[in-house]
């Protein structure tokens, strides 16, 4: 699967929520999530545990410097995340754990995340699926960025893992 992504720091989550709802986005809920990242040779591999939902093992590759910040990913639902952690932890070694509270909104197939990330602060993310037409997805993400008061220059071209690793290193 493929999507285009945008992430920026968020000073006023409440305002962003109201602006997204004014565009027609529906609030899906607040999701406490724990992402455990594992050391792999290419891309990123994480086990995402979301309270009240099945866990997911997600592998993705993203060109952080690419113009559209496209992400290619695969995921599989995991019924026994504790058992998987016992296997993957020693086999691959854990890079970091990212904990967040994600407010999820949907606007058609687009996901809008208002994230409060432990140790990092508040962010907004958009994930626009690329069905067959990447140009249409690009127009959609550009529209969202503009309508929610951002510019591409606000884009943080790093994953939460990239942002949290330096913070964890200074604590040790």
C-alpha positions as CSV (number, residue, x, y, z in Angstrom):
1,X,0.0,0.0,0.0
2,X,1.1,3.6,-0.5
3,X,0.2,7.0,0.9
4,X,1.5,10.5,0.9
5,X,2.2,11.9,4.4
6,X,2.7,15.3,6.0
7,X,3.7,16.0,9.6
8,X,4.1,19.3,11.5
9,X,4.4,20.5,15.0
10,X,1.0,21.6,16.4
11,X,0.6,24.5,18.8
12,X,-3.1,24.4,19.2
13,X,-4.6,20.9,18.9
14,X,-8.1,22.1,19.7
15,X,-8.1,24.6,16.9
16,X,-6.8,22.0,14.5
17,X,-9.6,19.6,15.5
18,X,-12.2,22.3,14.8
19,X,-10.7,23.2,11.5
20,X,-10.6,19.6,10.4
21,X,-14.2,19.1,11.4
22,X,-15.2,22.2,9.5
23,X,-13.7,20.6,6.4
24,X,-16.0,17.6,7.0
25,X,-13.7,15.3,8.9
26,X,-15.3,13.0,11.4
27,X,-13.8,12.3,14.8
28,X,-13.1,8.6,15.2
29,X,-11.8,8.7,18.7
30,X,-8.7,9.0,20.9
31,X,-6.3,6.1,20.6
32,X,-3.6,5.4,23.1
33,X,-0.8,3.8,21.1
34,X,2.6,2.2,21.8
35,X,4.9,1.7,18.8
36,X,7.9,-0.6,19.4
37,X,10.5,-0.2,16.7
38,X,12.9,-2.9,15.8
39,X,16.4,-2.8,14.2
40,X,16.1,-3.8,10.5
41,X,18.5,-3.5,7.6
42,X,16.2,-1.3,5.5
43,X,13.0,0.6,6.1
44,X,11.2,0.5,9.5
45,X,9.5,-2.3,11.4
46,X,7.2,-1.5,14.3
47,X,4.7,-3.3,16.4
48,X,1.8,-1.0,17.0
49,X,-0.4,-1.7,20.0
50,X,-3.6,0.4,20.3
51,X,-5.8,0.1,23.3
52,X,-9.0,-1.8,22.5
53,X,-7.8,-2.9,19.0
54,X,-5.8,-5.7,17.6
55,X,-2.0,-5.0,17.4
56,X,-0.4,-4.5,14.0
57,X,3.1,-5.3,12.7
58,X,3.9,-2.5,10.2
59,X,6.9,-2.5,7.8
60,X,7.3,0.7,5.8
61,X,9.8,2.6,3.6
62,X,9.6,6.3,3.1
63,X,11.8,8.8,1.3
64,X,11.9,11.5,4.0
65,X,13.5,13.9,1.5
66,X,11.1,13.2,-1.4
67,X,8.9,16.0,-2.6
68,X,5.6,14.2,-1.7
69,X,6.9,12.2,1.3
70,X,5.5,9.0,-0.1
71,X,5.3,5.9,2.2
72,X,5.1,2.3,1.0
73,X,3.9,0.0,3.7
74,X,2.6,-3.4,4.6
75,X,0.8,-4.4,7.8
76,X,-0.5,-7.5,9.4
77,X,-2.8,-7.8,12.4
78,X,-1.3,-9.5,15.4
79,X,-3.5,-11.4,17.9
80,X,-0.7,-12.0,20.4
81,X,1.6,-9.0,20.6
82,X,3.3,-10.1,23.8
83,X,4.4,-13.3,22.2
84,X,5.6,-11.5,19.1
85,X,7.6,-9.0,21.3
86,X,9.3,-12.0,23.0
87,X,10.5,-13.2,19.6
88,X,11.3,-10.0,17.8
89,X,13.0,-8.3,20.8
90,X,15.9,-10.7,21.0
91,X,16.0,-11.5,17.3
92,X,16.1,-8.0,16.0
93,X,16.6,-5.8,19.1
94,X,14.4,-2.9,20.0
95,X,15.4,0.5,18.8
96,X,12.9,2.6,20.8
97,X,9.4,2.7,22.1
98,X,7.1,5.6,21.1
99,X,4.0,6.3,23.2
100,X,1.3,8.6,22.1
101,X,-2.3,9.6,22.3
102,X,-3.7,9.9,18.8
103,X,-6.9,11.7,18.0
104,X,-8.0,10.2,14.8
105,X,-10.2,12.0,12.2
106,X,-11.3,10.7,8.8
107,X,-12.1,12.8,5.8
108,X,-13.2,10.2,3.2
109,X,-10.2,7.9,2.9
110,X,-7.8,10.4,4.4
111,X,-6.6,10.0,7.9
112,X,-5.9,13.1,10.0
113,X,-3.9,12.5,13.3
114,X,-3.6,14.9,16.1
115,X,-0.8,13.3,18.1
116,X,0.4,14.0,21.6
117,X,3.7,12.1,21.7
118,X,5.4,11.3,25.1
119,X,8.6,13.3,25.4
120,X,8.1,15.2,22.1
121,X,4.8,17.2,22.2
122,X,1.9,17.7,19.8
123,X,1.9,17.1,16.1
124,X,-0.5,16.9,13.2
125,X,-0.2,14.2,10.5
126,X,-2.1,13.6,7.3
127,X,-2.1,10.3,5.4
128,X,-3.6,10.5,2.0
129,X,-3.9,7.1,0.3
130,X,-2.6,6.7,-3.2
131,X,-5.1,4.6,-5.1
132,X,-3.9,4.7,-8.7
133,X,-3.4,8.4,-9.3
134,X,-0.5,9.9,-7.2
135,X,-1.2,13.3,-8.8
136,X,-4.7,13.3,-7.3
137,X,-3.3,12.3,-3.9
138,X,-0.8,15.2,-4.2
139,X,-3.6,17.7,-4.9
140,X,-5.5,16.3,-1.9
141,X,-2.6,16.6,0.5
142,X,-1.7,20.1,-0.8
143,X,-5.4,21.2,-0.2
144,X,-5.4,19.8,3.3
145,X,-2.1,21.5,4.2
146,X,-3.4,24.8,2.9
147,X,-6.9,24.5,4.5
148,X,-5.5,23.6,7.9
149,X,-3.1,26.5,7.9
150,X,0.2,24.9,7.1
151,X,2.8,25.0,4.3
152,X,5.1,22.3,3.0
153,X,7.9,24.2,4.6
154,X,6.3,23.3,8.0
155,X,6.8,19.6,7.2
156,X,8.9,17.5,9.6
157,X,10.7,15.0,7.4
158,X,11.3,12.5,10.1
159,X,9.5,9.7,11.9
160,X,8.7,9.9,15.6
161,X,11.4,7.3,15.9
162,X,14.0,9.7,14.4
163,X,12.7,12.5,16.8
164,X,12.7,10.4,19.9
165,X,16.1,8.6,19.5
166,X,18.2,11.7,20.3
167,X,15.9,12.5,23.3
168,X,16.4,9.0,24.7
169,X,20.2,9.2,24.1
170,X,20.5,12.4,26.2
171,X,18.6,10.7,29.0
172,X,21.0,7.8,29.3
